[in-house]
Amino acid sequence: MIAFLRLAVFGLVGMTIAYWLLRIYFRSTQREELEKDWAAEHPDGGDPDERDAYIEVGMESYGRSLRSRLIWLVYVIPTLAVLVLLFLMNQY
Protein backbone atom coordinates (compact mmCIF):
# COMPACT_ATOMS: atom_id res chain seq x y z
CA MET A 1 0.00 0.00 0.00
CA ILE A 2 2.83 2.39 0.84
CA ALA A 3 4.47 1.65 -2.51
CA PHE A 4 1.24 2.52 -4.31
CA LEU A 5 0.94 5.81 -2.43
CA ARG A 6 4.56 6.63 -3.24
CA LEU A 7 3.89 5.88 -6.90
CA ALA A 8 0.79 8.09 -6.83
CA VAL A 9 2.57 11.02 -5.19
CA PHE A 10 5.64 10.92 -7.41
CA GLY A 11 3.45 10.30 -10.44
CA LEU A 12 1.33 13.34 -9.72
CA VAL A 13 4.42 15.47 -9.17
CA GLY A 14 5.91 14.26 -12.45
CA MET A 15 2.67 14.78 -14.37
CA THR A 16 2.27 18.26 -12.90
CA ILE A 17 5.79 19.23 -13.94
CA ALA A 18 5.17 17.84 -17.44
CA TYR A 19 1.84 19.69 -17.64
CA TRP A 20 3.34 23.06 -16.71
CA LEU A 21 6.30 22.64 -19.05
CA LEU A 22 3.99 21.76 -21.95
CA ARG A 23 1.62 24.60 -21.10
CA ILE A 24 4.44 27.14 -21.02
CA TYR A 25 5.91 25.81 -24.26
CA PHE A 26 2.62 25.79 -26.19
CA ARG A 27 1.64 29.24 -24.94
CA SER A 28 5.03 30.65 -25.96
CA THR A 29 4.79 29.15 -29.44
CA GLN A 30 1.28 30.54 -29.85
CA ARG A 31 2.42 33.98 -28.70
CA GLU A 32 5.36 33.86 -31.11
CA GLU A 33 3.03 32.94 -33.95
CA LEU A 34 0.76 35.89 -33.12
CA GLU A 35 3.76 38.21 -33.02
CA LYS A 36 4.90 36.95 -36.44
CA ASP A 37 1.40 37.46 -37.85
CA TRP A 38 1.36 41.02 -36.54
CA ALA A 39 4.81 41.69 -38.01
CA ALA A 40 3.70 40.33 -41.39
CA GLU A 41 0.57 42.52 -41.42
CA HIS A 42 2.38 45.63 -40.16
CA PRO A 43 5.89 45.82 -41.64
CA ASP A 44 6.41 49.29 -40.14
CA GLY A 45 5.71 47.95 -36.63
CA GLY A 46 2.33 49.58 -36.09
CA ASP A 47 1.02 50.95 -32.83
CA PRO A 48 2.50 49.11 -29.82
CA ASP A 49 -0.78 49.34 -27.88
CA GLU A 50 -2.72 47.79 -30.77
CA ARG A 51 -0.09 45.08 -31.06
CA ASP A 52 -0.42 44.22 -27.37
CA ALA A 53 -4.22 44.15 -27.65
CA TYR A 54 -4.01 41.91 -30.74
CA ILE A 55 -1.75 39.47 -28.93
CA GLU A 56 -3.91 39.46 -25.78
CA VAL A 57 -7.06 38.72 -27.79
CA GLY A 58 -5.25 35.93 -29.61
CA MET A 59 -3.99 34.43 -26.36
CA GLU A 60 -7.49 34.57 -24.85
CA SER A 61 -8.90 32.69 -27.83
CA TYR A 62 -6.04 30.19 -27.53
CA GLY A 63 -6.99 29.62 -23.88
CA ARG A 64 -10.44 28.47 -24.99
CA SER A 65 -9.15 26.31 -27.86
CA LEU A 66 -9.09 22.54 -28.06
CA ARG A 67 -5.30 22.53 -28.34
CA SER A 68 -4.88 24.11 -24.92
CA ARG A 69 -7.39 21.71 -23.36
CA LEU A 70 -5.68 18.62 -24.76
CA ILE A 71 -2.72 19.25 -22.47
CA TRP A 72 -4.86 17.79 -19.67
CA LEU A 73 -4.25 14.41 -21.29
CA VAL A 74 -0.89 14.51 -19.49
CA TYR A 75 -2.88 13.58 -16.38
CA VAL A 76 -5.50 11.33 -17.96
CA ILE A 77 -3.43 8.94 -20.10
CA PRO A 78 -0.82 7.86 -17.50
CA THR A 79 -3.51 7.52 -14.81
CA LEU A 80 -5.63 5.31 -17.07
CA ALA A 81 -2.58 3.26 -18.04
CA VAL A 82 -1.71 2.58 -14.39
CA LEU A 83 -5.31 1.69 -13.54
CA VAL A 84 -5.57 -0.69 -16.51
CA LEU A 85 -2.27 -2.33 -15.55
CA LEU A 86 -3.42 -2.73 -11.94
CA PHE A 87 -6.69 -4.23 -13.08
CA LEU A 88 -5.02 -6.65 -15.49
CA MET A 89 -2.40 -7.74 -12.97
CA ASN A 90 -5.01 -8.41 -10.31
CA GLN A 91 -7.34 -10.12 -12.75
CA TYR A 92 -4.87 -12.72 -14.06
N, C-alpha and C positions, 0 to 999 in steps of 0.2 A: 504494500500500500504506500509506503514511504517513497519507494522508487517511482511509482506512478505520479505521486504529487510532485516529486522533483522534476520528472519529465514534463508535467503540465506547466510548472512555474518557468522552467528554462525555455520551454517551447513558446510560451506566451511572450516572454522577454525577447526571444529571437524573432518571433513573428512581428512584434511591435517595432523592433528596430528595422526589420525589412520593410514594413509598411511605411514608416516615416521616411526612410531613404528613397523608396519608390515615389512617394508622394512629392517629396522635394524635387526629385529629378524630373518627374513628369510636369510639374508646375513650372519649373525653370525652362524646360523645352517649349512649353506652350507660350510662356512669356516671350521667349526669344523669337518664336515664330510671329507673334503679334508685333514685336518691334521691327522685324524684317518686313512685314506687310506694310507697316506705317512708313518705313524708309522707302519702300518701293513706290508707294502712292504719293509721297511728299519728298522729292529729291532735295529740296532746299531745306528740309528739316521741319518746317511747319511750326505751329505754335506749341510750345512745350506743355502748356496746360491742356490743350486738346489732345496731345499725344498721351499724356497721363490718363485722361478720361477714357480715351479709346482703349488703352491697355487694361484699365480697371474693368470696363464693361466686358471686354473679351475674357478676362480672368473670372468674372462672375458667371458668365455663360459656361465657361469650362468647368466651374465648380458644380454645375447642375448637369453636366454631360455624362453619358454612359461610361466614357473612358475613365473619368475620375472615380466613378463608383465601382468599377471593376477591380480597383486596387484592393477592395475588401476581400477579394478572393485569396489574398495572402493569409488571411485567418481561416477561411472556410475550407480550402482544399487540404492543407495539412491536418486540420482537425478531423475532417471526414476520413482521411487516409488512416489516421491512428485509430479511430473508432472502428473502421472496417477491419483493420488488422486485429484489433482486440477481439472483435466478434468472431472472426474466422479462426483465430487461435484457440478461443474457448469453445468453439463449436466442434472442432475436429481434434 
